[in-house]
Amino acid sequence: MLEVSGLRKAYSGSGAARTILDNIEFQVPERQFVSIIGASGSGKSTLLRCIAGLTEASGGTVLIDKRAVRGTPEEVVYVFQEYSRSLFPWRRLIRNVAYPIEEAVTKDEAAAQARAYIGKVGLAGFEAYYPWELSGGMQQRAAIARALVKQPKYLLMDEPFGALDAQTRNQLEDMLLGIWSSTALTVLFVTHDIDEAIYLSDRVLVLGSRPGRVIADIPIDLPRPRDQIESKENLRFSELRRQLFRLIITPAVENAT
């Protein structure tokens, strides 16, 4: 169980404190896939970084399996949007993926595990390539393989497919769902794309902005497994899209006025 209670984040600047997040409250049970959406500036990425222990909250608590987060817990792995910066350009793919476990196992075991996860993300045959020899979609697959090789319980992803073309994004969404459904992963996924949030998730949390608060927690009652065509043609998919769009656009309009 991941529990966020009364979470607050404020920054000081120009002589005044600026509150980004205020009184964030939610829980994520084991093995759920939860997306976080909201208008630009609602604090989605800041929230994820606070949960991961990468940014210190100004108040409230984050509990992972009943333990308060202090720094980044071992059972949590974070996948950034800027995949090209998260990979080491001087390391070949297999050594990039093996990096998180190199100190825990032998060199041969690290290579074997890395090779297995490279296969899971569809990059078998590219083990000897450097990151700059791979496409953007392949680099993001590599970043996901490196996250998974640690076998985390919690996978936190900050708009991981936001910079990719639509076809590559759809392929990686299905790859991620396949991996999630075959493991015990709990996923917290930040995205600005409403369709992506609906397609992937069990629940969608909507953040209002200035400061960011959870204004809705929407269950996604679409059958699994999901399909890029059939699921998105489902009438319920359209209803959920309409509901979420209205939740995002209304606070944005109010704040603008």
Residue pairs with C-beta under 8 A, 6 or more apart in sequence:
1 27
1 28
1 29
1 30
1 63
1 64
1 65
1 66
2 27
2 28
2 51
2 62
2 63
2 64
2 154
2 186
2 188
3 27
3 28
3 61
3 62
3 63
3 64
4 24
4 25
4 26
4 27
4 51
4 60
4 61
4 62
4 63
5 25
5 60
5 61
5 62
5 63
6 23
6 24
6 25
6 59
6 60
6 61
7 21
7 23
7 24
7 25
7 47
7 50
7 57
7 59
7 60
7 61
7 62
8 19
8 21
8 22
8 23
8 24
8 57
8 58
8 59
8 60
9 19
9 20
9 21
9 43
9 46
9 47
9 50
9 55
9 57
9 58
10 17
10 18
10 19
10 20
10 58
11 17
11 18
11 20
12 18
19 211
20 43
20 46
20 211
20 212
21 43
21 46
21 47
21 50
21 57
21 211
21 212
21 213
22 211
22 212
22 213
23 60
23 213
24 47
24 60
24 212
24 213
24 214
25 214
26 205
26 214
26 217
28 34
28 186
28 188
29 186
30 153
30 184
30 186
31 184
31 185
31 186
32 186
32 187
32 202
32 203
33 177
33 180
33 186
33 187
33 189
33 200
33 201
33 202
33 203
34 187
34 188
34 189
34 201
34 202
34 203
34 204
34 205
35 189
35 190
35 191
35 196
35 197
35 200
35 201
35 203
35 204
35 205
36 44
36 47
36 48
36 188
36 189
36 190
36 191
36 204
36 205
36 207
37 44
37 190
37 191
37 192
37 193
37 194
37 197
37 204
37 205
37 206
37 207
37 244
37 248
38 44
38 206
38 207
38 208
38 209
38 212
38 248
39 207
39 208
39 209
39 248
39 249
39 251
39 252
39 255
40 192
40 209
41 209
41 210
42 207
42 208
42 209
42 210
42 212
43 207
43 209
43 211
43 212
44 158
44 190
44 192
44 207
44 212
45 158
45 159
45 190
46 55
46 212
47 190
47 207
47 212
48 78
48 156
48 158
48 188
48 190
49 55
49 78
49 158
50 56
50 57
50 62
51 62
51 69
51 76
51 156
51 188
52 69
52 72
52 76
52 78
52 156
53 62
53 69
53 70
53 71
53 72
53 73
53 76
54 72
54 78
61 68
62 68
62 69
63 69
64 73
64 75
64 76
64 154
65 75
65 153
67 73
72 78
73 154
75 152
75 153
75 154
76 152
76 153
76 154
76 156
77 100
77 147
77 148
77 150
77 152
77 154
77 155
77 156
78 147
78 156
78 157
78 158
79 86
79 143
79 144
79 147
79 155
79 156
79 157
79 158
79 160
80 86
80 143
80 158
80 160
81 158
81 159
81 160
81 162
81 163
82 163
83 136
83 139
83 140
83 142
83 143
83 160
83 163
84 131
84 136
84 139
86 143
86 146
87 96
87 131
87 139
87 142
87 143
87 146
88 95
88 96
88 99
88 131
89 130
89 131
89 132
90 130
91 99
91 130
91 131
92 127
92 128
92 129
92 130
93 118
93 123
93 126
93 127
93 128
93 129
93 130
93 131
93 134
93 142
94 111
94 114
94 115
94 118
94 127
94 128
95 114
96 131
96 142
96 146
97 114
97 117
97 118
97 142
97 145
97 146
97 149
98 110
98 111
98 113
98 114
98 149
99 146
100 146
100 147
100 149
100 150
101 109
101 110
101 113
101 114
101 149
101 150
102 110
104 110
105 113
113 149
114 127
114 145
114 149
115 124
115 127
117 145
117 146
117 148
117 149
118 124
118 126
118 127
118 142
118 145
120 145
120 148
120 179
121 141
121 142
121 144
121 145
121 148
121 175
121 179
122 141
122 175
123 138
123 141
123 142
123 145
126 134
126 138
131 139
131 142
134 142
135 168
136 163
136 164
136 168
137 164
137 165
137 168
137 171
137 172
140 160
140 161
140 164
140 172
141 172
141 175
143 160
144 160
144 172
144 175
144 176
144 179
147 155
148 155
148 179
152 185
153 184
153 185
153 186
154 185
154 186
154 187
154 188
155 180
155 185
155 186
155 187
155 188
156 187
156 188
157 187
157 188
157 189
157 190
158 190
159 190
159 191
159 192
160 172
160 189
161 168
161 169
161 172
161 173
161 191
161 196
162 191
162 192
162 193
164 172
169 196
170 228
173 196
173 199
173 200
173 228
174 226
174 228
176 187
176 200
177 200
177 225
177 226
179 185
180 187
181 224
181 225
189 197
189 200
189 201
191 197
194 241
194 244
194 245
194 248
195 232
195 241
197 204
197 244
198 204
198 220
198 222
198 237
198 240
198 241
198 244
199 226
199 228
199 231
199 232
199 237
200 226
201 220
202 219
202 220
203 217
203 218
203 219
203 220
204 216
204 217
204 218
204 220
204 240
204 244
205 214
205 216
205 217
205 218
206 214
206 215
206 216
206 217
206 218
206 244
206 247
206 248
207 213
207 214
207 215
208 214
208 215
208 251
209 251
209 252
209 255
210 255
215 247
215 251
216 244
216 247
218 240
218 243
218 244
218 247
220 240
221 236
222 231
222 234
222 236
222 237
222 240
223 231
231 237
